[in-house]
Amino acid sequence: MKTNDIWVIRNVSLLGGPPVDVSVAGESIHAIGDNLTGSFDREIDSTGKILLPGVVDSHVHFNEPGRSDWEGIATGSAAVAAGGGTVFFDMPLNSTPPVLTAEAVRAKRRLAEQKSRVDFAIWGGLTPDSLDHLEAMAAEGVIGFKAFMSDSGLAEFGKAEAETLRRGMKIAERLGLPVAVHAEDDSVIAEHLLNHPRKGPGSMRDWLESRPIEAELSAIRLALDLAGETGADLHIVHVTSATGLRLVAEARAGGVTATAETCPHYLLLDQATAEKIGPDAKCAPPIRPRKTVDGLWDALRHGLIDTIGSDHSPAPPGMKAGKDVFAMWGGISGCQHGIELLCNEAPLFKQPMEQLSDLWSEAPARRFRLHQSIGKIRVGGRADFFLLKKQPNVISREELLYQHAQSAYLGRQRDWRITNTWLRGLPVDSTTRGKFLTPQTP
Ligand SMILES: [Zn+2]
């Protein structure tokens, strides 16, 4: 397939309508309609299949440079594409160095331009050490700044206490970029651990119960207060509960600029399943009890979630082994199957697919000001999309494209599978190379 081909996908279902033809010319969607005529270089019959806009995964950790033995851009982007993704935003940790300077942005950009199969954007880090570098990182085109309100687990990526966050938000506001926060309050977690002392190594159950929702809520409240005070544009990543989402909605109603992300694993897993899965389901904030998960689906239906990102964050198997779950690295490998499983589960929760698909495609593209041609299937827009095909089976270890064949979703049943992903009109494979995306000026 050449870059200037004109081709057509026939009889494909777009969400909520009868089957249509979708034609592509070069990088863009040329026409959508019944029985499109013309001279096509190629025709793909997709009867019975569904075409969805490419996933814009605004939250992954590919850990390159420096920790490519944890994941890597080549393997990570291959998994993103297999999961319907055409764009990812890489987090400033856990690469070495972390992205805290302009030079680190450039280094990551160079590597991703060489290795990524799909388009990408880069988050800069907001830590006590990076405040003087935010402006230079903005000049390099970062999509925004990410801060940890709790211990990040890595000494080189410092925690943003209230004063650091306040100062960082003021600078980000002036630069016109959002601040994303990992919102958990260490003091609430410490208090819980003090009141629930463990004898011996911590089990998965101990871990799941060790970071109460109140730890999240406390940090979310502080972040919203600081955003209100500084006028910053706040994005709270991986919110796990409807209560947290309501805090964001209330603040927004009061004039604060704030959005909330959740991740597929907070919708797909609950405490009981996470306990069975074990360390592959360890993440922070942890997977929540069933009631909270049902509440999160309900909040989703009511429009309280702004974006869905995978928070794909793997580590070598050795860091997930041992007796004490507390000592293991936390992070779920999920960018390959999270979206596919949400497509499968949505009907069970009476969740309209149109709304769900928007949350991982157009909503993040719009929220982070990617070019308006990205995120939606429409004439003139970029030909970034993926096909879903009915093919019941279970997720197997053999199909995993990650650096390490670990996943919280092994053995999970699905009816629908993602079979093909196209980026700018080309089928994504080992030869496609992604471009660096920057936020458009408002
Ligand atoms: Zn993350």
Boltz pocket constraint, residues with backbone or C-beta under 6 A from the ligand:
constraints:
  - pocket:
      binder: B
      contacts: [[A, 59], [A, 61], [A, 91], [A, 311], [A, 312], [A, 313]]
      max_distance: 6.0
